[in-house]
């Protein structure tokens, strides 16, 4: 899940696996697998970076989380 900001300033959390396409139109428009469209304030590069970071966290798995919790 990634957190984004709608054009009206409200925050939304989106399942990154449901993003089909990200376009600059000139606002950033996301199209979901289901065909929904969402306009957000973040630039295209920021959305792509958040999706990549989300996937990286998922691929690291629970062992990294256990190590981080042990450092607290």
Buried (B, 14 or more C-beta within 10 A) or exposed (E): EBEBEEEEEEEEEBEBEEBEEBEEEEEBBBBBEEEEEBEBEBEBEBBEEBBEEBEEEEEEEEEEEEEEEEEE
